Amino acid sequence: MNKTKNERFWEIDFLRGIAIIMMIIFHILFDLVFLGIVKINLYSGLILLFLYSIGTIFLLLVGVSLSLSYSRVINVLSKRQIWLKFIQRGIMIFCLGLIITIFTWFYLGRGFIIFGVLHCIGLSIIFSIPFLKYRFSNLFLGAILVFIGVVLKTMVFDFNWFLWLGFVPRGFYTVDYFPILPWFGVVLIGIFIGNILYSDNKRNFYINDFSRFKLVKLFCFLGRYSLVIYFVHQPVILSLIYLFLLS
């Protein structure tokens, strides 16, 4: 099925919308715990698995979206223009991550977000540029980076300069941590998936079109505006909690 340049694949927005709903659910739990309304451990067992599932979906879809963006401009822009496009995009996302850092530093104090999901996505966009045209090489390299990141998670270090890379310093604590290792590996695997399933900006598989169903439309809407929702959902959640539970 051919797509014009500006058309979107509804199933990608739909999956991103599911991840957004999962993120909102987790952050509701986080805020309830932070405010002392409920007492549960957010970073163990099924809840931790739920949290990692959110990050995995988001970053796989980052990779898929990067492959689609690349396929749309490869025959339109020069190599230099392509590099500038993705570098600018990466810097913008990373700067949004810095805004989150500042906000959580005021709101949380200890545990504020130093290198969270937006920081990771921003750098991953830039790091991914040389890999956008590859397929199985990305699968292989991505799996290696994920493995290295999992190993690093079992270790602690006496320096903090490479915290962004996955070298966790002793005593480090944050509420949201997505280092390059292993998460850039997940992005590379997403690029592999995108290049296999959506080469030349076309689906290489058949899927029924459910995009007209109201519930699917809702999820697709959330997926299309995921970045905006990421920024506004926490103030909305906190306002509702204060309004209904703490008034």
RODO-726431 format. One record per residue (C-alpha): residue number from 1; residue in three letters; x, y, z. Coordinates in nm, 2 decimals, m for minus. Example, Ala and Ser with C-alpha at 12.3 -4.5 7.8 and 13.67 -1.06 7.14 Angstrom:
REM residues 2
    k    r       X       Y       Z
    1  ala    1.23   m0.45    0.78
    2  ser    1.37   m0.11    0.71
This chain:
REM residues 247
    k    r       X       Y       Z
    1  met    0.00    0.00    0.00
    2  asn    0.16    0.33   m0.11
    3  lys    0.16    0.64    0.10
    4  thr    0.20    1.00    0.00
    5  lys    0.48    1.19    0.17
    6  asn    0.27    1.35    0.45
    7  glu    0.04    1.05    0.53
    8  arg    0.09    0.87    0.85
    9  phe    0.07    0.50    0.94
   10  trp   m0.21    0.48    1.18
   11  glu   m0.08    0.17    1.36
   12  ile    0.24    0.35    1.47
   13  asp    0.03    0.64    1.62
   14  phe   m0.19    0.38    1.78
   15  leu    0.10    0.20    1.95
   16  arg    0.24    0.53    2.06
   17  gly   m0.10    0.62    2.20
   18  ile   m0.10    0.30    2.40
   19  ala    0.24    0.39    2.54
   20  ile    0.11    0.73    2.63
   21  ile   m0.18    0.58    2.83
   22  met    0.06    0.34    3.01
   23  met    0.29    0.64    3.09
   24  ile   m0.01    0.84    3.24
   25  ile   m0.11    0.54    3.45
   26  phe    0.24    0.50    3.59
   27  his    0.27    0.87    3.66
   28  ile   m0.06    0.87    3.84
   29  leu    0.08    0.60    4.07
   30  phe    0.40    0.79    4.11
   31  asp    0.23    1.11    4.21
   32  leu    0.00    0.92    4.46
   33  val    0.31    0.75    4.61
   34  phe    0.51    1.08    4.62
   35  leu    0.22    1.26    4.79
   36  gly    0.19    0.98    5.05
   37  ile   m0.16    0.88    4.95
   38  val   m0.07    0.52    4.86
   39  lys    0.23    0.31    4.96
   40  ile    0.37    0.08    4.70
   41  asn    0.71    0.01    4.56
   42  leu    0.72    0.15    4.21
   43  tyr    1.06    0.00    4.11
   44  ser    1.02   m0.37    4.16
   45  gly    0.81   m0.66    4.03
   46  leu    0.54   m0.61    3.78
   47  ile    0.53   m0.23    3.82
   48  leu    0.90   m0.21    3.72
   49  leu    0.83   m0.45    3.42
   50  phe    0.54   m0.22    3.33
   51  leu    0.77    0.08    3.34
   52  tyr    1.03   m0.08    3.12
   53  ser    0.76   m0.19    2.88
   54  ile    0.66    0.18    2.83
   55  gly    1.02    0.28    2.76
   56  thr    1.07   m0.01    2.52
   57  ile    0.76    0.07    2.32
   58  phe    0.85    0.44    2.30
   59  leu    1.21    0.39    2.19
   60  leu    1.13    0.11    1.94
   61  leu    0.88    0.35    1.78
   62  val    1.15    0.63    1.79
   63  gly    1.36    0.40    1.57
   64  val    1.07    0.31    1.34
   65  ser    0.98    0.68    1.30
   66  leu    1.34    0.76    1.23
   67  ser    1.35    0.51    0.95
   68  leu    1.03    0.65    0.80
   69  ser    1.16    1.01    0.82
   70  tyr    1.48    0.90    0.65
   71  ser    1.30    0.72    0.37
   72  arg    1.09    1.03    0.31
   73  val    1.39    1.26    0.26
   74  ile    1.66    1.04    0.12
   75  asn    1.57    1.13   m0.24
   76  val    1.48    1.49   m0.16
   77  leu    1.76    1.63    0.06
   78  ser    2.13    1.62    0.02
   79  lys    2.34    1.42    0.27
   80  arg    2.44    1.74    0.45
   81  gln    2.07    1.85    0.47
   82  ile    1.97    1.52    0.61
   83  trp    2.24    1.53    0.88
   84  leu    2.13    1.89    0.97
   85  lys    1.77    1.79    0.99
   86  phe    1.83    1.50    1.23
   87  ile    2.08    1.69    1.44
   88  gln    1.85    1.98    1.48
   89  arg    1.57    1.75    1.58
   90  gly    1.79    1.57    1.83
   91  ile    1.91    1.89    1.99
   92  met    1.55    2.02    2.02
   93  ile    1.43    1.70    2.20
   94  phe    1.74    1.70    2.42
   95  cys    1.67    2.06    2.52
   96  leu    1.32    1.97    2.61
   97  gly    1.47    1.71    2.83
   98  leu    1.67    1.98    3.00
   99  ile    1.35    2.16    3.08
  100  ile    1.22    1.85    3.24
  101  thr    1.55    1.84    3.44
  102  ile    1.49    2.19    3.57
  103  phe    1.12    2.13    3.65
  104  thr    1.19    1.81    3.84
  105  trp    1.48    1.97    4.03
  106  phe    1.23    2.22    4.17
  107  tyr    0.95    1.98    4.21
  108  leu    1.13    1.67    4.34
  109  gly    1.46    1.78    4.47
  110  arg    1.64    1.45    4.54
  111  gly    1.58    1.21    4.26
  112  phe    1.53    1.48    3.99
  113  ile    1.57    1.36    3.63
  114  ile    1.92    1.41    3.51
  115  phe    1.91    1.18    3.20
  116  gly    1.56    1.07    3.13
  117  val    1.37    0.95    2.82
  118  leu    1.38    1.29    2.63
  119  his    1.75    1.32    2.69
  120  cys    1.80    0.97    2.56
  121  ile    1.58    1.02    2.26
  122  gly    1.75    1.35    2.17
  123  leu    2.10    1.20    2.17
  124  ser    1.98    0.87    2.00
  125  ile    1.84    1.07    1.71
  126  ile    2.18    1.23    1.65
  127  phe    2.37    0.90    1.71
  128  ser    2.14    0.71    1.48
  129  ile    2.22    0.92    1.16
  130  pro    2.50    0.69    1.03
  131  phe    2.28    0.38    1.09
  132  leu    1.95    0.49    0.92
  133  lys    2.01    0.31    0.60
  134  tyr    2.10   m0.03    0.75
  135  arg    1.89   m0.33    0.84
  136  phe    2.03   m0.64    1.00
  137  ser    2.35   m0.45    1.11
  138  asn    2.12   m0.24    1.33
  139  leu    1.96   m0.55    1.48
  140  phe    2.30   m0.71    1.56
  141  leu    2.45   m0.39    1.70
  142  gly    2.13   m0.30    1.89
  143  ala    2.13   m0.64    2.06
  144  ile    2.49   m0.60    2.16
  145  leu    2.42   m0.25    2.31
  146  val    2.12   m0.38    2.50
  147  phe    2.33   m0.67    2.64
  148  ile    2.61   m0.43    2.74
  149  gly    2.35   m0.20    2.91
  150  val    2.20   m0.48    3.10
  151  val    2.54   m0.59    3.23
  152  leu    2.63   m0.23    3.32
  153  lys    2.31   m0.21    3.53
  154  thr    2.45   m0.47    3.77
  155  met    2.76   m0.25    3.84
  156  val    2.84    0.07    4.01
  157  phe    3.12    0.31    3.96
  158  asp    3.31    0.58    4.15
  159  phe    3.28    0.85    3.88
  160  asn    2.98    1.02    3.72
  161  trp    3.10    1.16    3.39
  162  phe    2.95    0.87    3.20
  163  leu    2.62    0.85    3.38
  164  trp    2.45    0.94    3.05
  165  leu    2.61    0.64    2.89
  166  gly    2.50    0.39    3.15
  167  phe    2.79    0.39    3.41
  168  val    2.59    0.44    3.72
  169  pro    2.78    0.62    4.00
  170  arg    2.76    0.48    4.36
  171  gly    2.46    0.62    4.55
  172  phe    2.29    0.76    4.24
  173  tyr    1.91    0.80    4.26
  174  thr    1.67    0.94    4.01
  175  val    1.30    0.87    3.93
  176  asp    1.36    0.84    3.55
  177  tyr    1.68    0.71    3.40
  178  phe    1.72    0.61    3.03
  179  pro    2.10    0.59    2.96
  180  ile    2.23    0.54    2.61
  181  leu    2.32    0.18    2.70
  182  pro    2.10   m0.01    2.67
  183  trp    1.83    0.22    2.52
  184  phe    2.01    0.34    2.21
  185  gly    2.03   m0.03    2.13
  186  val    1.65   m0.04    2.14
  187  val    1.63    0.26    1.90
  188  leu    1.86    0.07    1.66
  189  ile    1.64   m0.23    1.67
  190  gly    1.34    0.00    1.60
  191  ile    1.53    0.13    1.29
  192  phe    1.58   m0.23    1.18
  193  ile    1.20   m0.30    1.23
  194  gly    1.11    0.02    1.04
  195  asn    1.35   m0.05    0.75
  196  ile    1.21   m0.41    0.72
  197  leu    0.84   m0.33    0.76
  198  tyr    0.82    0.02    0.60
  199  ser    1.09    0.04    0.33
  200  asp    1.06    0.33    0.09
  201  asn    0.78    0.47    0.30
  202  lys    0.55    0.19    0.22
  203  arg    0.40   m0.10    0.42
  204  asn    0.56   m0.43    0.34
  205  phe    0.27   m0.62    0.51
  206  tyr   m0.11   m0.62    0.51
  207  ile   m0.31   m0.48    0.80
  208  asn   m0.68   m0.42    0.82
  209  asp   m0.76   m0.05    0.85
  210  phe   m0.91    0.01    1.20
  211  ser   m0.83    0.38    1.20
  212  arg   m1.20    0.48    1.17
  213  phe   m1.30    0.32    1.49
  214  lys   m1.35    0.58    1.77
  215  leu   m1.13    0.42    2.03
  216  val   m0.85    0.37    1.77
  217  lys   m0.89    0.73    1.66
  218  leu   m0.85    0.84    2.03
  219  phe   m0.53    0.63    2.07
  220  cys   m0.40    0.76    1.73
  221  phe   m0.47    1.12    1.84
  222  leu   m0.27    1.07    2.16
  223  gly    0.01    0.91    1.96
  224  arg    0.03    1.20    1.72
  225  tyr    0.06    1.45    2.00
  226  ser    0.27    1.24    2.24
  227  leu    0.53    1.51    2.30
  228  val    0.28    1.77    2.39
  229  ile    0.10    1.53    2.62
  230  tyr    0.43    1.43    2.78
  231  phe    0.47    1.79    2.89
  232  val    0.12    1.87    3.00
  233  his    0.00    1.55    3.16
  234  gln    0.18    1.58    3.49
  235  pro    0.05    1.93    3.58
  236  val   m0.30    1.80    3.49
  237  ile   m0.26    1.49    3.70
  238  leu   m0.13    1.68    4.00
  239  ser   m0.41    1.94    3.97
  240  leu   m0.68    1.67    3.96
  241  ile   m0.52    1.49    4.26
  242  tyr   m0.52    1.81    4.47
  243  leu   m0.87    1.89    4.35
  244  phe   m1.04    1.56    4.43
  245  leu   m0.82    1.40    4.69
  246  leu   m0.65    1.67    4.89
  247  ser   m0.91    1.95    4.89
